[in-house]
Amino acid sequence: MAIAKGSTLRATMEFVRGEHGSEALEQVLARMPAEERGKVERAAPTDELPFDLALELWRATDAVVGERDPGWMERAGEQSIESTGVQLYGGILRKSTPTEFLTQGVSLFQLYYHPGNMEVVEAEDGRAVLRLVGFDHADPLFCRRQTGGLRRALTLAGGTAATTRHVRCENEGDAFCEWELRWR
């Protein structure tokens, strides 16, 4: 079973509340079955929860705010890394260069999700390609969250003008998901 840390759920709720208000968050939670809603509301940052629960929250959020805020998921991924990520994993994120962040021995991905990992398949000064391996539960919303989170991580790791493009996607028929990262 795929696992997501409770911090991913908490960060999503904080994003919705901060960007769209408490009423929007209540609308999101009301779309969920009572048992799942309770699990989401009680999730502690380090709890390990079924990834499907995170997907359910993200899909409910997309149903409530997606039409009026099409870029919400990328920004939610960025905010998650900026807030909870820095609080829990600041030493992993704050490096002298993005290359140092990407090639360190500790995987930021594995601190949020498992099984699987993001592996560097190409790396050069100012550019890298990451591939998602061993995590067969990708969803378009998950991919969008990763796009935003990776962009913010590059900035925290010392990169400027960071961009992240999701260049291959399992959900679109590719064999795997890949992200191309660029920075100065």
C-alpha positions as CSV (number, residue, x, y, z in Angstrom):
1,M,0.0,0.0,0.0
2,A,1.3,3.5,-0.9
3,I,1.8,5.8,2.1
4,A,1.7,9.6,2.5
5,K,2.8,11.5,5.6
6,G,0.1,13.4,7.5
7,S,2.0,16.6,6.8
8,T,0.9,16.4,3.1
9,L,-2.8,16.4,4.2
10,R,-2.3,19.1,6.9
11,A,-0.4,21.3,4.4
12,T,-3.3,20.9,1.9
13,M,-5.9,22.0,4.5
14,E,-3.7,24.9,5.5
15,F,-3.3,26.0,1.9
16,V,-7.1,25.9,1.3
17,R,-7.9,27.8,4.5
18,G,-5.2,30.4,3.8
19,E,-5.9,30.9,0.1
20,H,-9.7,30.3,-0.1
21,G,-11.0,30.6,3.5
22,S,-12.4,28.4,6.2
23,E,-15.7,28.1,4.3
24,A,-13.9,26.6,1.3
25,L,-12.1,24.1,3.5
26,E,-15.4,23.1,5.1
27,Q,-16.8,22.5,1.6
28,V,-13.8,20.3,0.8
29,L,-14.1,18.3,3.9
30,A,-17.9,17.9,3.5
31,R,-17.3,16.1,0.2
32,M,-15.5,13.3,2.0
33,P,-17.1,10.4,3.8
34,A,-17.2,10.9,7.5
35,E,-14.6,8.3,8.4
36,E,-12.1,9.6,5.9
37,R,-12.8,13.2,6.9
38,G,-12.1,12.3,10.5
39,K,-8.7,10.7,9.6
40,V,-7.8,13.8,7.6
41,E,-8.7,16.2,10.4
42,R,-6.8,14.1,13.0
43,A,-3.7,13.5,10.9
44,A,-0.5,14.5,12.7
45,P,2.4,15.6,10.5
46,T,4.4,12.4,11.0
47,D,1.5,9.9,10.8
48,E,1.7,7.4,7.9
49,L,-1.6,7.3,6.1
50,P,-2.9,5.5,3.0
51,F,-1.9,7.6,-0.1
52,D,-5.5,7.1,-1.3
53,L,-6.6,9.3,1.6
54,A,-4.4,12.1,0.3
55,L,-5.8,11.6,-3.2
56,E,-9.3,11.8,-1.8
57,L,-8.5,15.1,-0.1
58,W,-6.8,16.5,-3.2
59,R,-9.7,15.5,-5.5
60,A,-12.3,17.1,-3.1
61,T,-10.2,20.2,-3.0
62,D,-9.9,20.3,-6.8
63,A,-13.7,19.9,-7.1
64,V,-14.2,22.9,-4.8
65,V,-11.5,25.3,-5.9
66,G,-10.1,23.9,-9.1
67,E,-12.3,25.8,-11.5
68,R,-11.6,29.3,-10.0
69,D,-8.0,28.5,-9.1
70,P,-6.5,26.2,-11.8
71,G,-2.9,26.4,-10.4
72,W,-3.9,25.6,-6.8
73,M,-2.1,22.3,-6.6
74,E,1.3,23.5,-7.8
75,R,1.1,26.4,-5.3
76,A,-0.1,24.0,-2.6
77,G,3.0,21.9,-3.3
78,E,5.2,24.9,-3.1
79,Q,3.6,26.1,0.2
80,S,4.0,22.6,1.7
81,I,7.7,22.6,1.1
82,E,8.0,26.3,2.2
83,S,6.2,25.7,5.5
84,T,6.1,22.2,6.8
85,G,9.0,21.0,4.7
86,V,11.3,23.7,6.1
87,Q,10.1,23.0,9.7
88,L,10.6,19.3,9.5
89,Y,13.4,18.9,7.0
90,G,15.3,22.3,6.8
91,G,18.7,20.7,6.9
92,I,17.8,18.6,3.9
93,L,16.4,21.5,1.9
94,R,18.8,24.3,2.7
95,K,22.0,23.5,0.8
96,S,24.6,25.7,-1.0
97,T,23.4,24.6,-4.4
98,P,20.4,22.7,-5.9
99,T,22.9,20.1,-7.2
100,E,23.9,19.4,-3.6
101,F,20.3,19.1,-2.6
102,L,19.4,16.7,-5.5
103,T,22.4,14.4,-5.0
104,Q,22.5,14.1,-1.2
105,G,22.1,10.7,0.4
106,V,18.7,11.6,2.0
107,S,15.6,11.5,-0.2
108,L,13.1,14.3,0.5
109,F,10.5,12.2,-1.5
110,Q,10.9,9.2,0.9
111,L,10.2,11.5,3.9
112,Y,6.7,12.2,2.5
113,Y,5.8,9.1,0.5
114,H,6.6,5.4,0.1
115,P,7.4,3.1,-1.5
116,G,9.4,4.7,-4.3
117,N,11.8,7.5,-4.8
118,M,12.7,10.4,-7.1
119,E,16.0,9.6,-8.7
120,V,18.4,11.9,-10.5
121,V,18.8,10.5,-14.1
122,E,20.6,13.6,-15.6
123,A,22.5,16.3,-13.8
124,E,24.6,19.2,-15.0
125,D,25.2,22.7,-13.7
126,G,21.8,24.5,-13.7
127,R,19.7,21.5,-14.9
128,A,18.6,18.1,-13.8
129,V,16.0,15.4,-14.6
130,L,14.3,13.5,-11.9
131,R,12.4,10.2,-12.5
132,L,9.8,8.8,-10.2
133,V,10.6,5.1,-9.6
134,G,8.8,2.4,-7.6
135,F,5.7,4.6,-6.8
136,D,3.0,3.3,-9.0
137,H,0.2,5.4,-7.6
138,A,0.9,8.7,-9.5
139,D,-2.2,10.8,-10.3
140,P,-2.3,14.0,-12.2
141,L,-2.9,15.9,-8.9
142,F,0.1,14.2,-7.3
143,C,2.2,15.1,-10.3
144,R,1.2,18.7,-10.1
145,R,2.0,18.8,-6.4
146,Q,5.4,17.5,-7.1
147,T,6.0,20.1,-9.8
148,G,5.3,22.9,-7.3
149,G,7.2,21.3,-4.5
150,L,10.3,20.7,-6.5
151,R,10.3,24.3,-7.8
152,R,10.2,25.6,-4.2
153,A,12.8,23.1,-3.0
154,L,15.2,24.3,-5.7
155,T,14.8,27.9,-4.5
156,L,15.4,26.9,-0.9
157,A,18.5,25.0,-2.0
158,G,20.0,28.2,-3.3
159,G,18.7,28.2,-6.9
160,T,17.3,31.3,-8.5
161,A,14.9,31.5,-11.4
162,A,13.9,27.9,-10.7
163,T,11.6,26.2,-13.1
164,T,10.1,22.7,-13.0
165,R,8.4,21.0,-15.9
166,H,6.7,17.6,-15.8
167,V,8.0,16.3,-19.1
168,R,6.8,12.6,-18.9
169,C,3.8,11.3,-17.2
170,E,2.5,7.8,-16.5
171,N,-1.0,9.2,-16.6
172,E,-0.5,10.2,-20.2
173,G,0.9,6.8,-21.3
174,D,4.6,7.3,-20.6
175,A,6.5,4.5,-18.9
176,F,7.3,6.7,-16.0
177,C,7.0,10.3,-14.6
178,E,9.9,12.7,-15.1
179,W,10.5,16.3,-14.2
180,E,13.0,18.6,-15.8
181,L,14.5,21.1,-13.3
182,R,16.4,24.3,-14.3
183,W,17.9,27.0,-12.1
184,R,20.6,29.6,-12.0
